[in-house]
């Protein structure tokens, strides 16, 4: 008798009409076969390219080039389909579930003809964890099948765990013909379903990542009393062997992955990586907040990654073990068959092709690597992987950090007075765009908890969920605002960042353990000058004062902009958020 999973797969096969169905078992031999199958598909489809790189320099590494119209998340074509518009909220695109399914069914009819349908049974989180979720995705792209094996715990054992239960998250994916006009990423939170057509890009196709682990999971978290967050998780070990666990949310280009793999400038501290992108946060039996990283790999942005900016990530992508590493849309050093991207140290190789396989030379006006080019690599390659990564119960979180890229106003580090004020700090988090991310530099975009593109329901209700969970904890984590991007009048960064960010973390740990005091400001607590460890750091005179300078008169536009943003959510914005807003205004003299 067919199981619930088998019946569901049969139903999808009737719609998509694939040439054959392949049930993935997660083995190493299978991964090699799928890469070989992808190389054959490339000759037919002109998109599934697995180019073997120099195995002496880059063991088990391959280059993949995606369709040139399919290189990033497509937020304007990403929908959250609750039964009513208000539940979805102004932070999401909405389509009624019935209408959405009719559209997707029409686009999907027969779209896998002549192709293989891969069935991917996988788990987000450790299989023994009470917080883990079983999932099944179908796809017609070998790149997705291989990448999901790197990014998730994939294998036939997951099918055994599901058994005949219907309690599994469903993912439907087909690239169709890559036509951007027929590209949709639809989420159905009420049915634990993601349906994606027309895109093979990671965030749109690796459905266990942002689609499930954040958009669907955030809704599940609201229903069942936990949080799914766009956060890194680290354990910071001091010279006595005590480890303090911290989670942090940072919008794009604000250093989240660098924090996750930080190489400490203070020799008495070492940072262990639990996760670099997603955290599921649950209240444990002792009333504390515990975090697991539901992912199994890293899906990192290549440009800008180097031994200077993130040495531990460079070591990670150079390591080899049971899992391959996939580079997507980077440049290629033809002489050495090695990946290359802007930001790498050393001379530019003389013979290069760009991310589309075209001959490339410096100065021609286009980058060799696409600005959103990626690497997909196993967490087990990471030299700083925490020994608690596989702990089914997760790690106890002592502090939460909300970061952003702000040239003015926001101090280097600020501690919230209370959980409610901390939630308000997260809710008002904003970041200034860079030239690479947008046409203008310095345009402020609010991105609460770095979750604006990923919250699977009305963000006003999301703020309420955060506040309510704080009341259920015996020892809620302390909450901190971080800004390592403040500049002086000459446009120079005031703080060195990178490994020196351990100095910020050390103060946070000292505060959590009651070892240092703090100075009270209208924004929250900031460090006393004597308590911020600057040993061995040559900070220009005046920088420290400027990093914490607060001029209430400068906050007039900021205050107005915060209100404008919170007003978008109408009656859904919690009164506690407005109370904290009023406290901030009063403290600043408005």
Secondary structure as UniProt FT lines:
FT   HELIX           4..16
FT   STRAND          20..23
FT   HELIX           28..45
FT   STRAND          51..52
FT   TURN            55..57
FT   TURN            59..60
FT   STRAND          61..64
FT   TURN            68..69
FT   HELIX           75..77
FT   STRAND          78..80
FT   HELIX           85..88
FT   TURN            90..91
FT   HELIX           97..108
FT   TURN            109..114
FT   STRAND          116..124
FT   TURN            127..128
FT   TURN            130..131
FT   STRAND          133..139
FT   HELIX           142..151
FT   STRAND          153..154
FT   HELIX           156..162
FT   TURN            163..164
FT   STRAND          169..174
FT   TURN            176..177
FT   HELIX           180..182
FT   STRAND          184..188
FT   HELIX           189..191
FT   STRAND          193..197
FT   HELIX           202..205
FT   HELIX           208..216
FT   HELIX           217..224
FT   STRAND          227..229
FT   STRAND          232..237
FT   TURN            239..240
FT   STRAND          243..250
FT   TURN            252..253
FT   HELIX           256..260
FT   TURN            267..268
FT   STRAND          270..275
FT   STRAND          279..283
FT   TURN            285..286
FT   STRAND          289..292
FT   STRAND          297..301
FT   TURN            303..304
FT   HELIX           307..318
FT   STRAND          325..328
FT   STRAND          331..333
FT   TURN            334..337
FT   STRAND          338..340
FT   TURN            342..343
FT   STRAND          352..353
FT   TURN            355..356
FT   STRAND          359..360
FT   TURN            362..363
FT   TURN            371..372
FT   STRAND          374..378
FT   HELIX           379..381
FT   TURN            383..384
FT   TURN            387..390
FT   TURN            392..393
FT   STRAND          395..403
FT   STRAND          413..415
FT   HELIX           419..427
FT   STRAND          430..432
FT   TURN            435..437
FT   STRAND          444..446
FT   HELIX           448..450
FT   TURN            452..454
FT   HELIX           459..472
FT   STRAND          478..482
FT   TURN            489..490
FT   HELIX           498..501
FT   HELIX           502..512
FT   TURN            513..514
FT   STRAND          519..521
FT   TURN            522..523
FT   STRAND          524..526
FT   HELIX           529..531
FT   TURN            535..536
FT   TURN            541..542
FT   HELIX           543..547
FT   HELIX           552..555
FT   HELIX           556..567
FT   TURN            568..569
FT   HELIX           570..572
FT   HELIX           575..588
//
